């Protein structure tokens, strides 16, 4: 009698039931617990976490029904949102989240390079600035310089 009760209790435990097959373990590794712990569904170890137990039971039920992996993941995503997936789909806003950290630094480097290139070009093209003296002063300086060199 005790062996039957123990077997029933272990069979109803959502943690043990959902982790019995390799497929359930593999799917559980692709989902996050929604309790806020930021842990993978099969690794959530919070005492009293009702989310992971319910999610693991639902995962076990769907696998027992014979649902495909994509269908199971889609149904979890519809119920809990895209944050339930460890690797959310890279479309829409989540696509930007993946793209911006790559594109932004490259764009910043290009802009700095372009700015430095233009500054250098402007510095080489600009003629050296010379003070503009009145013609009379230049003539007077030449005359005086000529007198001094003659002596």
Phi, psi and omega in degrees: 000315180295324179294323179293315179296320179296318178296318178294319181295318179290325179291331180270348179293118183295329180293317181284321182295319184283343182251015182281327182257155177296324179297318179294320178296317181296316179291321179296331178286343180266000181237154179255149172286140184264013180283351180102004182279346183059037177246158176295146187307314182284351181254358181296122184237023179289132179292126178081012179288110181277338181293311184296321179296315180293319181293319178294323177294317178297320178298315179298317180297317181293323177292319179296327178288339180094018178295150178286162180300316180297319179295319179296313180295320178296319181292322176294322180292323177293323183282318187251352181096170183292344180288351179287339180272138177297318179242088183295158180299143185266059178231156178064224183295321180293333174295320177295322180299325178279330187274321186300316180297342178269315186284320185300311178296323178295318178296319179297317178297319178297316181296319178295316178300314180297318178297315178296320179297317179293321178297317180294320178295318180296322180292324181280332181279330184288130178289156179295134182281125177242143180290138179270110179262149176297150184300323181297319180294320179296316179297317180298318180295322179292319179296315181293322178294325179292322178296319183289327181281337179287329185282000000 
